[in-house]
């Protein structure tokens, strides 16, 4: 099994603003774009995404697009999800269905998401995003704002927000 550093080098991964490492692997620029409320987007994009011991958290963020997550290698990942109605759930994406892990996880657009590595050196996944990912469609979680919106989940929210998340100034 490859180490986290070997995956980073082999797949030419770069640091991601959410935490971890990534590289875009596909974009459907050969297809007509899709119209969204935020503007035109690619029909589909995909990435490799890696969490490591040194960068074990994918911080709270909200995507407008639907995302399919596929586990490839390494330890399981726990996904913490907060739905628009305030319902929270945790799902483990990993290689062992006998331990309640799922191989594929679908997260609809509009659901807040944070991810953490469940031990081990790394977890490598792929994500397919439809309509395609655009940074304009992603919101990073701000601890005070999310905790005020979802007070029942304040401890979980604060645990997985970027440590340098400044309060909104507008």
N, C-alpha and C positions, 0 to 999 in steps of 0.2 A: 504494500500500500504506500502511496506517495505521502510525503509530509506536506504540511501547509505551505512551507516555503517552496517546495518543488512544484506544487500546483500553481502558486503565484507566478513562478518563473516560466513554467511550461505553457500556461494559458495566457501569459502576459497580462495579469490582472493589475488593476490600479486601485488605490484607496477610494472608498465610496463615502459620500456625505452622510449616509445613514449609519455608517460603521461597516467594517469588513472590507472586502475587495470585490471588484467586478470587472467585466468586459462585455461589451455588446457583441453578440455572436451572429445576429441576423436582424435585418429590417426589411419589410416588404415594400421597398421603394419601386418595385416593378409593378405594383398594383395601384389603382386609383386611391387617393387618400379618403379618409372617412371624416365627415363633418361632425364636430362635437360642439358643445356650448363654448368651449375654450378656443375653438378654431379647428383647422384641418389637422388631422393626425394620420400617421402611417396606420395601415390596417393592423399590423402585428410587428412586435419587436421581441427579441429574446436576449437574455444575458446569462453568463455564468456568474455565480455569487458565492463567496467563500467567507465564512466566519472562522476565526482562529483563536487560540488561547490568548494572544495579545490583543485581539479585537473581537471579543466574544458576543457583542450585542449589535443587533440591527435596531436602532433607536426608533421610538414611536414616530410614525409618519402615516399620512393619509394619501392614497392614490385615487385618482378619478377612474382609472381603468380597471378592468377585471384582470387578475393575475393568477396563473397556474404555476405552482411551485413543484419541482421534481427533485427528489433526493438522489444523489449519485454516489457519494463517498463520505466515509468518516462517521462521526458521532451524530446522534439525532439532534434536531433543533426543536425547541419549544416556541410555538407561535402564540402570542397573546393577542387576542382580537377584541376590540370594543366596537359593537355595531351601533348604527345611528340611534337606535332606540335605547341605548345604554346597556344592553345585554353584553356580558363578557364571557369569553370562552378561551380555553387553551387547548391547542392541538399539537401533537408531537409528530413531526415529519422525520421519518427515519427508515432504516432498512428492515425492521423486524415487526411485521404485522402481528406476530404472536404476543408481542408486548404492547399492543394497542397503538402502534405507530402506523402512520399512513405513508404510502410511497408518493402520493400526489395530493396536493392541497389547493383548492380553489378559494381565493379570497376576492369577493366582489368589490368593485370600486365603491368608495364611500365608507369603508370599514377601516378604523384605526388599527395599526399593526405594529408590534414589536417582536423581535426574535432574539432568542439567546441559545448559545451553544451549551449542550448538555454534557460537558466533559469532553475529554479527548483533545487531540491536537487541532482538529478542524472538522468542518462539515462543508461539503461542496454540493451546491444545488444549481439547477437552472430555473429560470423564470420565463414564461411566455406571457406577454402583455398585449391585451386587445381592448380598445384601440391602442396603438403603439405608445410606448412610454415617451413622455416629454416632461422635462423638469418643471415646466409651468403648471403641470397637473399634480405636483406633489407638494404636500405641506408637511414640514417637520413639526413634531409636537413640542409645544412650549408647556412646561410643567404646570404653571399656575393656571393657564387657560384650560388645559385638559382636565385638571383636577376640579376646577370650578364647574366645568360642563358635566363631568362624570364623578361626583364626589364619593360615591360608593367604591370607586376604584382608585382613589387618590394615591394610596401607598404603592400599588402596582405601577401607576403612571409615573410617579417620581423615581421609581427604581430603574426604569428604562428610558428616561428622557436624556438627551445629550447633556452632559455636564455643563457645556458652554452655551446652552440655549438661553439667549437673552429675552427678556420680556419684550413684547411688541411695543413699538414706540409710537404707533399711529393712533 
